[in-house]
Structures are given as C-alpha cells and as structure tokens.
C-alpha cells in the first residue's frame, strides 16, 4: 500500500518568475484609462447586472459606463468606441489598463482596441491588486450613502 503513493511534486510545474509590468504613468488627461466590470445584485439570488466602468487615471474622470444584463466583450467594445468618439481619442493616444477577465481579453475587445489604436495593458496573472483605480472607485460607489442597500429591481433602476 505504501508503495502506491506517488509524490505530487513530480507532476507540478516549477515556479515561474513573473516580472513586474512596465510602469505606466499619466501626466495629463486622456493618456491612461482603467476599466473593469463589477456586479450589481438583483432580486434574484445568483443573478446580477454588470457595471462596465472606464475612468481616466490622471483626472479620475469617469469617461464612460454602462449597466447591462450580460458581461461581454462585445458590449465593452461598444462602450469603448463611444468613449473614443466622445473624447476625441486619436490612435496611439491612450493606454487602456484592465485585469485579465474574459471580456477584457475577448476577441471583439482586442480587435476594437487595435482598430481604434488604443494600446492594451493587462494586470499580471494571479495578482488581484494590479487594477487599484477601478477597484477603489467601485468600493467608493458601493459605500456611498445614496447607493441602494437593497438589490436592484430591474435594469432601469440599476441605471438610475
């Protein structure tokens, strides 16, 4: 029986060195944006609305947002296209930082970034705090006194 025990170490990959990402800094507005998606509770347990939020790191201005019933790369792409048109973003002007979620790395979003000339920047794998600006803004939003303490009844209520 003791001979049947297999050392798990033989099947594990050796640790990989992960370097820090290149440092990004904004010295003026419209150079570095951050974006993320957060869950908004509904009255149905386990179902959520999704808040897509894009912000300018330099000014902390919310440059675009949308609340929807689905989480998708396609919807994020639509919001980004609207932001670039409204804010008059030229190709190669903005770096867009995000975490590694599937909407952030989806084919539609990556194609939109390339078409608009927006340079992507992603958090390191398995690092939860590489997108602190968006996460901080979500926490501020959800702890404001006028934020609903009850789940949202419908999409219109969540958007209001």
PyMOL commands that place a pseudoatom at each C-alpha (Angstrom):
pseudoatom trace, name=CA, resn=UNK, resi=1, chain=A, elem=C, hetatm=0, pos=[0.000, 0.000, 0.000]
pseudoatom trace, name=CA, resn=UNK, resi=2, chain=A, elem=C, hetatm=0, pos=[2.755, 2.433, 0.887]
pseudoatom trace, name=CA, resn=UNK, resi=3, chain=A, elem=C, hetatm=0, pos=[4.352, 1.753, -2.500]
pseudoatom trace, name=CA, resn=UNK, resi=4, chain=A, elem=C, hetatm=0, pos=[1.247, 3.141, -4.268]
pseudoatom trace, name=CA, resn=UNK, resi=5, chain=A, elem=C, hetatm=0, pos=[1.813, 6.698, -3.009]
pseudoatom trace, name=CA, resn=UNK, resi=6, chain=A, elem=C, hetatm=0, pos=[3.077, 8.998, -5.753]
pseudoatom trace, name=CA, resn=UNK, resi=7, chain=A, elem=C, hetatm=0, pos=[4.931, 12.177, -4.953]
pseudoatom trace, name=CA, resn=UNK, resi=8, chain=A, elem=C, hetatm=0, pos=[2.835, 15.088, -6.222]
pseudoatom trace, name=CA, resn=UNK, resi=9, chain=A, elem=C, hetatm=0, pos=[5.946, 17.199, -6.673]
pseudoatom trace, name=CA, resn=UNK, resi=10, chain=A, elem=C, hetatm=0, pos=[6.844, 15.175, -9.753]
pseudoatom trace, name=CA, resn=UNK, resi=11, chain=A, elem=C, hetatm=0, pos=[3.701, 16.484, -11.513]
pseudoatom trace, name=CA, resn=UNK, resi=12, chain=A, elem=C, hetatm=0, pos=[3.925, 20.129, -10.508]
pseudoatom trace, name=CA, resn=UNK, resi=13, chain=A, elem=C, hetatm=0, pos=[5.407, 22.766, -12.761]
pseudoatom trace, name=CA, resn=UNK, resi=14, chain=A, elem=C, hetatm=0, pos=[8.432, 24.580, -11.408]
pseudoatom trace, name=CA, resn=UNK, resi=15, chain=A, elem=C, hetatm=0, pos=[7.685, 28.111, -10.182]
pseudoatom trace, name=CA, resn=UNK, resi=16, chain=A, elem=C, hetatm=0, pos=[7.808, 30.725, -12.925]
pseudoatom trace, name=CA, resn=UNK, resi=17, chain=A, elem=C, hetatm=0, pos=[9.372, 34.094, -12.425]
pseudoatom trace, name=CA, resn=UNK, resi=18, chain=A, elem=C, hetatm=0, pos=[6.901, 36.858, -13.104]
pseudoatom trace, name=CA, resn=UNK, resi=19, chain=A, elem=C, hetatm=0, pos=[8.331, 40.271, -13.694]
pseudoatom trace, name=CA, resn=UNK, resi=20, chain=A, elem=C, hetatm=0, pos=[6.527, 43.422, -12.802]
pseudoatom trace, name=CA, resn=UNK, resi=21, chain=A, elem=C, hetatm=0, pos=[4.685, 45.018, -15.707]
pseudoatom trace, name=CA, resn=UNK, resi=22, chain=A, elem=C, hetatm=0, pos=[6.112, 48.157, -17.240]
pseudoatom trace, name=CA, resn=UNK, resi=23, chain=A, elem=C, hetatm=0, pos=[5.273, 51.182, -15.164]
pseudoatom trace, name=CA, resn=UNK, resi=24, chain=A, elem=C, hetatm=0, pos=[2.604, 53.390, -16.686]
pseudoatom trace, name=CA, resn=UNK, resi=25, chain=A, elem=C, hetatm=0, pos=[2.148, 56.991, -15.698]
pseudoatom trace, name=CA, resn=UNK, resi=26, chain=A, elem=C, hetatm=0, pos=[-0.242, 59.660, -16.894]
pseudoatom trace, name=CA, resn=UNK, resi=27, chain=A, elem=C, hetatm=0, pos=[0.992, 63.251, -16.875]
pseudoatom trace, name=CA, resn=UNK, resi=28, chain=A, elem=C, hetatm=0, pos=[-2.164, 64.642, -18.486]
pseudoatom trace, name=CA, resn=UNK, resi=29, chain=A, elem=C, hetatm=0, pos=[-5.760, 63.571, -19.133]
pseudoatom trace, name=CA, resn=UNK, resi=30, chain=A, elem=C, hetatm=0, pos=[-6.623, 61.126, -21.933]
pseudoatom trace, name=CA, resn=UNK, resi=31, chain=A, elem=C, hetatm=0, pos=[-3.356, 59.180, -21.750]
pseudoatom trace, name=CA, resn=UNK, resi=32, chain=A, elem=C, hetatm=0, pos=[-4.144, 56.274, -19.433]
pseudoatom trace, name=CA, resn=UNK, resi=33, chain=A, elem=C, hetatm=0, pos=[-7.567, 54.766, -18.821]
pseudoatom trace, name=CA, resn=UNK, resi=34, chain=A, elem=C, hetatm=0, pos=[-8.521, 51.945, -16.489]
pseudoatom trace, name=CA, resn=UNK, resi=35, chain=A, elem=C, hetatm=0, pos=[-11.619, 49.807, -16.797]
pseudoatom trace, name=CA, resn=UNK, resi=36, chain=A, elem=C, hetatm=0, pos=[-13.333, 46.954, -15.075]
pseudoatom trace, name=CA, resn=UNK, resi=37, chain=A, elem=C, hetatm=0, pos=[-16.705, 45.334, -14.505]
pseudoatom trace, name=CA, resn=UNK, resi=38, chain=A, elem=C, hetatm=0, pos=[-18.452, 44.934, -11.164]
pseudoatom trace, name=CA, resn=UNK, resi=39, chain=A, elem=C, hetatm=0, pos=[-21.535, 43.006, -10.151]
pseudoatom trace, name=CA, resn=UNK, resi=40, chain=A, elem=C, hetatm=0, pos=[-24.734, 44.741, -9.055]
pseudoatom trace, name=CA, resn=UNK, resi=41, chain=A, elem=C, hetatm=0, pos=[-27.166, 42.480, -7.176]
pseudoatom trace, name=CA, resn=UNK, resi=42, chain=A, elem=C, hetatm=0, pos=[-30.694, 41.830, -8.439]
pseudoatom trace, name=CA, resn=UNK, resi=43, chain=A, elem=C, hetatm=0, pos=[-33.706, 40.487, -6.579]
pseudoatom trace, name=CA, resn=UNK, resi=44, chain=A, elem=C, hetatm=0, pos=[-32.986, 37.018, -7.946]
pseudoatom trace, name=CA, resn=UNK, resi=45, chain=A, elem=C, hetatm=0, pos=[-30.248, 35.302, -5.964]
pseudoatom trace, name=CA, resn=UNK, resi=46, chain=A, elem=C, hetatm=0, pos=[-27.275, 34.485, -8.197]
pseudoatom trace, name=CA, resn=UNK, resi=47, chain=A, elem=C, hetatm=0, pos=[-28.294, 36.884, -10.988]
pseudoatom trace, name=CA, resn=UNK, resi=48, chain=A, elem=C, hetatm=0, pos=[-26.530, 40.210, -11.418]
pseudoatom trace, name=CA, resn=UNK, resi=49, chain=A, elem=C, hetatm=0, pos=[-26.401, 43.311, -13.540]
pseudoatom trace, name=CA, resn=UNK, resi=50, chain=A, elem=C, hetatm=0, pos=[-22.948, 44.300, -14.730]
pseudoatom trace, name=CA, resn=UNK, resi=51, chain=A, elem=C, hetatm=0, pos=[-21.493, 47.797, -14.439]
pseudoatom trace, name=CA, resn=UNK, resi=52, chain=A, elem=C, hetatm=0, pos=[-18.841, 48.498, -17.080]
pseudoatom trace, name=CA, resn=UNK, resi=53, chain=A, elem=C, hetatm=0, pos=[-16.814, 51.494, -15.952]
pseudoatom trace, name=CA, resn=UNK, resi=54, chain=A, elem=C, hetatm=0, pos=[-13.972, 53.322, -17.725]
pseudoatom trace, name=CA, resn=UNK, resi=55, chain=A, elem=C, hetatm=0, pos=[-12.018, 56.054, -15.959]
pseudoatom trace, name=CA, resn=UNK, resi=56, chain=A, elem=C, hetatm=0, pos=[-9.179, 58.429, -16.763]
pseudoatom trace, name=CA, resn=UNK, resi=57, chain=A, elem=C, hetatm=0, pos=[-6.361, 57.713, -14.296]
pseudoatom trace, name=CA, resn=UNK, resi=58, chain=A, elem=C, hetatm=0, pos=[-4.951, 61.257, -14.331]
pseudoatom trace, name=CA, resn=UNK, resi=59, chain=A, elem=C, hetatm=0, pos=[-8.170, 63.176, -13.682]
pseudoatom trace, name=CA, resn=UNK, resi=60, chain=A, elem=C, hetatm=0, pos=[-10.190, 60.308, -12.102]
pseudoatom trace, name=CA, resn=UNK, resi=61, chain=A, elem=C, hetatm=0, pos=[-12.984, 61.303, -14.503]
pseudoatom trace, name=CA, resn=UNK, resi=62, chain=A, elem=C, hetatm=0, pos=[-15.439, 58.566, -15.400]
pseudoatom trace, name=CA, resn=UNK, resi=63, chain=A, elem=C, hetatm=0, pos=[-15.168, 58.696, -19.192]
pseudoatom trace, name=CA, resn=UNK, resi=64, chain=A, elem=C, hetatm=0, pos=[-17.782, 56.021, -19.848]
pseudoatom trace, name=CA, resn=UNK, resi=65, chain=A, elem=C, hetatm=0, pos=[-20.063, 53.498, -18.205]
pseudoatom trace, name=CA, resn=UNK, resi=66, chain=A, elem=C, hetatm=0, pos=[-22.895, 51.137, -18.972]
pseudoatom trace, name=CA, resn=UNK, resi=67, chain=A, elem=C, hetatm=0, pos=[-25.026, 48.730, -16.965]
pseudoatom trace, name=CA, resn=UNK, resi=68, chain=A, elem=C, hetatm=0, pos=[-26.279, 45.626, -18.713]
pseudoatom trace, name=CA, resn=UNK, resi=69, chain=A, elem=C, hetatm=0, pos=[-27.689, 42.189, -18.000]
pseudoatom trace, name=CA, resn=UNK, resi=70, chain=A, elem=C, hetatm=0, pos=[-24.742, 40.398, -19.577]
pseudoatom trace, name=CA, resn=UNK, resi=71, chain=A, elem=C, hetatm=0, pos=[-20.989, 40.508, -19.306]
pseudoatom trace, name=CA, resn=UNK, resi=72, chain=A, elem=C, hetatm=0, pos=[-19.426, 40.514, -22.760]
pseudoatom trace, name=CA, resn=UNK, resi=73, chain=A, elem=C, hetatm=0, pos=[-16.510, 41.668, -24.835]
pseudoatom trace, name=CA, resn=UNK, resi=74, chain=A, elem=C, hetatm=0, pos=[-18.950, 42.984, -27.442]
pseudoatom trace, name=CA, resn=UNK, resi=75, chain=A, elem=C, hetatm=0, pos=[-20.692, 45.358, -25.032]
pseudoatom trace, name=CA, resn=UNK, resi=76, chain=A, elem=C, hetatm=0, pos=[-17.374, 46.600, -23.654]
pseudoatom trace, name=CA, resn=UNK, resi=77, chain=A, elem=C, hetatm=0, pos=[-16.267, 47.289, -27.228]
pseudoatom trace, name=CA, resn=UNK, resi=78, chain=A, elem=C, hetatm=0, pos=[-19.370, 49.383, -27.885]
pseudoatom trace, name=CA, resn=UNK, resi=79, chain=A, elem=C, hetatm=0, pos=[-18.729, 51.460, -24.758]
pseudoatom trace, name=CA, resn=UNK, resi=80, chain=A, elem=C, hetatm=0, pos=[-15.076, 51.968, -25.744]
pseudoatom trace, name=CA, resn=UNK, resi=81, chain=A, elem=C, hetatm=0, pos=[-15.999, 53.059, -29.276]
pseudoatom trace, name=CA, resn=UNK, resi=82, chain=A, elem=C, hetatm=0, pos=[-18.412, 55.620, -27.811]
pseudoatom trace, name=CA, resn=UNK, resi=83, chain=A, elem=C, hetatm=0, pos=[-15.746, 56.915, -25.395]
pseudoatom trace, name=CA, resn=UNK, resi=84, chain=A, elem=C, hetatm=0, pos=[-13.133, 57.330, -28.119]
pseudoatom trace, name=CA, resn=UNK, resi=85, chain=A, elem=C, hetatm=0, pos=[-15.587, 59.253, -30.322]
pseudoatom trace, name=CA, resn=UNK, resi=86, chain=A, elem=C, hetatm=0, pos=[-16.901, 61.452, -27.497]
pseudoatom trace, name=CA, resn=UNK, resi=87, chain=A, elem=C, hetatm=0, pos=[-13.470, 62.188, -26.003]
pseudoatom trace, name=CA, resn=UNK, resi=88, chain=A, elem=C, hetatm=0, pos=[-11.809, 62.653, -29.439]
pseudoatom trace, name=CA, resn=UNK, resi=89, chain=A, elem=C, hetatm=0, pos=[-9.195, 59.976, -28.746]
pseudoatom trace, name=CA, resn=UNK, resi=90, chain=A, elem=C, hetatm=0, pos=[-6.627, 59.722, -31.540]
pseudoatom trace, name=CA, resn=UNK, resi=91, chain=A, elem=C, hetatm=0, pos=[-4.849, 56.467, -32.443]
pseudoatom trace, name=CA, resn=UNK, resi=92, chain=A, elem=C, hetatm=0, pos=[-1.922, 55.674, -30.101]
pseudoatom trace, name=CA, resn=UNK, resi=93, chain=A, elem=C, hetatm=0, pos=[-3.059, 58.348, -27.623]
pseudoatom trace, name=CA, resn=UNK, resi=94, chain=A, elem=C, hetatm=0, pos=[-4.451, 56.151, -24.844]
pseudoatom trace, name=CA, resn=UNK, resi=95, chain=A, elem=C, hetatm=0, pos=[-3.333, 53.068, -22.968]
pseudoatom trace, name=CA, resn=UNK, resi=96, chain=A, elem=C, hetatm=0, pos=[-6.269, 51.066, -21.566]
pseudoatom trace, name=CA, resn=UNK, resi=97, chain=A, elem=C, hetatm=0, pos=[-5.442, 49.057, -18.433]
pseudoatom trace, name=CA, resn=UNK, resi=98, chain=A, elem=C, hetatm=0, pos=[-7.577, 46.188, -17.184]
pseudoatom trace, name=CA, resn=UNK, resi=99, chain=A, elem=C, hetatm=0, pos=[-7.426, 42.895, -15.385]
pseudoatom trace, name=CA, resn=UNK, resi=100, chain=A, elem=C, hetatm=0, pos=[-7.372, 39.569, -17.220]
pseudoatom trace, name=CA, resn=UNK, resi=101, chain=A, elem=C, hetatm=0, pos=[-11.106, 38.860, -17.310]
pseudoatom trace, name=CA, resn=UNK, resi=102, chain=A, elem=C, hetatm=0, pos=[-12.642, 37.233, -20.359]
pseudoatom trace, name=CA, resn=UNK, resi=103, chain=A, elem=C, hetatm=0, pos=[-14.431, 40.434, -21.554]
pseudoatom trace, name=CA, resn=UNK, resi=104, chain=A, elem=C, hetatm=0, pos=[-11.125, 42.305, -21.334]
pseudoatom trace, name=CA, resn=UNK, resi=105, chain=A, elem=C, hetatm=0, pos=[-9.259, 39.747, -23.426]
pseudoatom trace, name=CA, resn=UNK, resi=106, chain=A, elem=C, hetatm=0, pos=[-12.133, 38.713, -25.689]
pseudoatom trace, name=CA, resn=UNK, resi=107, chain=A, elem=C, hetatm=0, pos=[-11.522, 38.709, -29.429]
pseudoatom trace, name=CA, resn=UNK, resi=108, chain=A, elem=C, hetatm=0, pos=[-14.034, 41.514, -30.057]
pseudoatom trace, name=CA, resn=UNK, resi=109, chain=A, elem=C, hetatm=0, pos=[-12.459, 43.789, -27.458]
pseudoatom trace, name=CA, resn=UNK, resi=110, chain=A, elem=C, hetatm=0, pos=[-8.921, 43.130, -28.682]
pseudoatom trace, name=CA, resn=UNK, resi=111, chain=A, elem=C, hetatm=0, pos=[-9.989, 43.790, -32.287]
pseudoatom trace, name=CA, resn=UNK, resi=112, chain=A, elem=C, hetatm=0, pos=[-11.678, 47.033, -31.196]
pseudoatom trace, name=CA, resn=UNK, resi=113, chain=A, elem=C, hetatm=0, pos=[-8.565, 48.155, -29.333]
pseudoatom trace, name=CA, resn=UNK, resi=114, chain=A, elem=C, hetatm=0, pos=[-6.474, 47.527, -32.430]
pseudoatom trace, name=CA, resn=UNK, resi=115, chain=A, elem=C, hetatm=0, pos=[-8.949, 49.258, -34.757]
pseudoatom trace, name=CA, resn=UNK, resi=116, chain=A, elem=C, hetatm=0, pos=[-9.098, 52.349, -32.513]
pseudoatom trace, name=CA, resn=UNK, resi=117, chain=A, elem=C, hetatm=0, pos=[-5.350, 52.460, -31.919]
pseudoatom trace, name=CA, resn=UNK, resi=118, chain=A, elem=C, hetatm=0, pos=[-5.823, 52.040, -28.164]
pseudoatom trace, name=CA, resn=UNK, resi=119, chain=A, elem=C, hetatm=0, pos=[-2.905, 50.232, -26.551]
pseudoatom trace, name=CA, resn=UNK, resi=120, chain=A, elem=C, hetatm=0, pos=[-3.908, 47.458, -24.118]
pseudoatom trace, name=CA, resn=UNK, resi=121, chain=A, elem=C, hetatm=0, pos=[-2.295, 46.895, -20.736]
pseudoatom trace, name=CA, resn=UNK, resi=122, chain=A, elem=C, hetatm=0, pos=[-3.207, 43.927, -18.550]
pseudoatom trace, name=CA, resn=UNK, resi=123, chain=A, elem=C, hetatm=0, pos=[-2.674, 43.026, -14.907]
pseudoatom trace, name=CA, resn=UNK, resi=124, chain=A, elem=C, hetatm=0, pos=[-0.262, 40.285, -14.012]
pseudoatom trace, name=CA, resn=UNK, resi=125, chain=A, elem=C, hetatm=0, pos=[-1.738, 36.799, -13.851]
pseudoatom trace, name=CA, resn=UNK, resi=126, chain=A, elem=C, hetatm=0, pos=[-2.900, 35.734, -10.390]
pseudoatom trace, name=CA, resn=UNK, resi=127, chain=A, elem=C, hetatm=0, pos=[-2.380, 39.241, -8.963]
pseudoatom trace, name=CA, resn=UNK, resi=128, chain=A, elem=C, hetatm=0, pos=[-5.586, 40.741, -7.618]
pseudoatom trace, name=CA, resn=UNK, resi=129, chain=A, elem=C, hetatm=0, pos=[-4.450, 44.316, -6.995]
pseudoatom trace, name=CA, resn=UNK, resi=130, chain=A, elem=C, hetatm=0, pos=[-2.981, 45.407, -10.333]
pseudoatom trace, name=CA, resn=UNK, resi=131, chain=A, elem=C, hetatm=0, pos=[-6.076, 47.463, -11.187]
pseudoatom trace, name=CA, resn=UNK, resi=132, chain=A, elem=C, hetatm=0, pos=[-6.461, 49.526, -7.997]
pseudoatom trace, name=CA, resn=UNK, resi=133, chain=A, elem=C, hetatm=0, pos=[-8.065, 52.623, -9.510]
pseudoatom trace, name=CA, resn=UNK, resi=134, chain=A, elem=C, hetatm=0, pos=[-11.123, 50.801, -10.829]
pseudoatom trace, name=CA, resn=UNK, resi=135, chain=A, elem=C, hetatm=0, pos=[-11.453, 48.660, -7.708]
pseudoatom trace, name=CA, resn=UNK, resi=136, chain=A, elem=C, hetatm=0, pos=[-11.209, 51.725, -5.472]
pseudoatom trace, name=CA, resn=UNK, resi=137, chain=A, elem=C, hetatm=0, pos=[-13.867, 53.535, -7.474]
pseudoatom trace, name=CA, resn=UNK, resi=138, chain=A, elem=C, hetatm=0, pos=[-16.220, 50.543, -7.218]
pseudoatom trace, name=CA, resn=UNK, resi=139, chain=A, elem=C, hetatm=0, pos=[-15.771, 50.443, -3.456]
pseudoatom trace, name=CA, resn=UNK, resi=140, chain=A, elem=C, hetatm=0, pos=[-16.411, 54.187, -3.204]
pseudoatom trace, name=CA, resn=UNK, resi=141, chain=A, elem=C, hetatm=0, pos=[-19.555, 53.792, -5.298]
pseudoatom trace, name=CA, resn=UNK, resi=142, chain=A, elem=C, hetatm=0, pos=[-20.958, 50.921, -3.259]
pseudoatom trace, name=CA, resn=UNK, resi=143, chain=A, elem=C, hetatm=0, pos=[-20.334, 52.604, 0.117]
pseudoatom trace, name=CA, resn=UNK, resi=144, chain=A, elem=C, hetatm=0, pos=[-21.878, 55.969, -0.754]
pseudoatom trace, name=CA, resn=UNK, resi=145, chain=A, elem=C, hetatm=0, pos=[-24.862, 56.844, 1.465]
pseudoatom trace, name=CA, resn=UNK, resi=146, chain=A, elem=C, hetatm=0, pos=[-27.228, 57.121, -1.526]
pseudoatom trace, name=CA, resn=UNK, resi=147, chain=A, elem=C, hetatm=0, pos=[-26.244, 53.732, -3.019]
pseudoatom trace, name=CA, resn=UNK, resi=148, chain=A, elem=C, hetatm=0, pos=[-29.132, 51.277, -2.793]
pseudoatom trace, name=CA, resn=UNK, resi=149, chain=A, elem=C, hetatm=0, pos=[-28.747, 48.840, 0.093]
pseudoatom trace, name=CA, resn=UNK, resi=150, chain=A, elem=C, hetatm=0, pos=[-31.334, 46.549, -1.485]
pseudoatom trace, name=CA, resn=UNK, resi=151, chain=A, elem=C, hetatm=0, pos=[-30.909, 44.534, -4.675]
pseudoatom trace, name=CA, resn=UNK, resi=152, chain=A, elem=C, hetatm=0, pos=[-31.937, 46.323, -7.846]
pseudoatom trace, name=CA, resn=UNK, resi=153, chain=A, elem=C, hetatm=0, pos=[-35.457, 45.560, -9.023]
pseudoatom trace, name=CA, resn=UNK, resi=154, chain=A, elem=C, hetatm=0, pos=[-34.737, 45.947, -12.750]
pseudoatom trace, name=CA, resn=UNK, resi=155, chain=A, elem=C, hetatm=0, pos=[-32.202, 47.238, -15.221]
pseudoatom trace, name=CA, resn=UNK, resi=156, chain=A, elem=C, hetatm=0, pos=[-33.693, 50.742, -15.356]
pseudoatom trace, name=CA, resn=UNK, resi=157, chain=A, elem=C, hetatm=0, pos=[-33.472, 51.081, -11.569]
pseudoatom trace, name=CA, resn=UNK, resi=158, chain=A, elem=C, hetatm=0, pos=[-29.839, 49.996, -11.616]
pseudoatom trace, name=CA, resn=UNK, resi=159, chain=A, elem=C, hetatm=0, pos=[-29.008, 52.519, -14.343]
pseudoatom trace, name=CA, resn=UNK, resi=160, chain=A, elem=C, hetatm=0, pos=[-30.681, 55.355, -12.434]
for i in range(1, 160): cmd.bond("trace and resi %d" % i, "trace and resi %d" % (i + 1))
show_as sticks, trace
zoom trace
